[in-house]
Amino acid sequence: MDFDEDYQSPFDFDTGVNKSYLYLSPSGNSSPSGSPTLQKFGLLRTDPVPEEGEDVAATIGATETLSEEEQEELRRELAKVEEEIQTLSQVLAAKEKHLAEIKRKLGINSLQELKQNIAKGWQDVTATSAYKKTSETLSQAGQKASAAFSSVGSVITKKLEDVNLK
């Protein structure tokens, strides 16, 4: 797989740049004069974001009160989502158990899997053009270094012979 050829940018640079989207200014002004600001449109929030595991319901302000109907609808939706999560967890556990059983029947163990993954990964790496170019360059460098050491060895040998003859 050649990463250079397969990569396509998610951005379309031919259409130009939306200058009102982002403004980088060395002057410290966060936006150009006359442009909309993030806070004006409510895109820059100053209220705290709940941490992982924190009860999001506890962070709802008094201005976000819900009617009884809305609360009941949200409770039903919550119960439904929790049930779906539970079902998906059970299905996943059953699939993992089935996978382990198939691997056991095929005689595939963790060590064999690791060996296969490493071999496949190495095969993928060696197939890249970057690896091939690097390998070729290192091979050429090795040949040149070998030739250089050989010639240095010849020169040293000749000098030692000259010293011995004198």
Secondary structure, DSSP 4 states (H G I P E B T S, - for coil): --HHHH---SS-GGG---TTT----TTS-SS-TTS--TTTTT-S--SPPPPTTS-GGGG--GGG---HHHHHHHHHHHHHHHHHHHHHHHHHHHHHHHHHHHHHHHT--HHHHHHHHHHHHHHHHHTSHHHHHHHHHHHHHHHHHHHHHHHHHHHHHHHHHHHHH-
